[in-house]
């Protein structure tokens, strides 16, 4: 588990206050370690995925000067794209498990739909 201090030390201008603001805005969802969910002091752990998200938030806000509202919008869109990629991967796995006849029928249907959009 990665600590709050670990995250702060990874980025030159990142502060605990900034990370706490991202948590309050729902941009970051750490694991509650010592009672933060019960109204205690904020004390949380972070997964490697959380750490990568902090790096993204830091880059967008500090390096690209996104304000908090823009940051929320962009991160929400990134989350949606990630969710869609997961769903498409699941669908691709389901199609791969079908017989060749079914796979050919799906491919033909996709081609017909695409041709109809042109």
GIKA-V860560 format. One record per backbone hydrogen bond with DSSP energy under -0.5 kcal/mol. CO is the residue of the C=O (numbers start at 1). NH is the residue of the N-H. Records with the same first field share a line. If there is no record, write none. Layout:
CO=NH ; NH
This chain:
2=46
3=7
4=8
5=9
6=10
7=10 ; 11
8=11
11=14
15=19
16=20
17=21
18=22
19=23
20=24
21=25
22=27 ; 28
23=26
31=45
35=38 ; 40
36=39
41=43
43=33 ; 34
44=4
45=31
46=2
47=51
48=52
49=53
50=54
51=55
52=56
53=57
54=58
55=59
56=60
57=61
58=62 ; 63
59=63 ; 64
60=66
67=71
68=72
69=73
70=74
71=75
72=76
73=77
74=78
75=79
76=80
77=81
78=82
79=83
80=84
81=85
82=86
83=87
84=88
85=89
86=90
87=91
88=92
89=93
90=94
91=95
92=96
93=97
95=98
99=103
100=104
101=105
102=106
103=107
104=108
105=109
106=110
107=111
108=112
109=113
110=114
111=115
112=116
113=117
114=117 ; 118
115=118
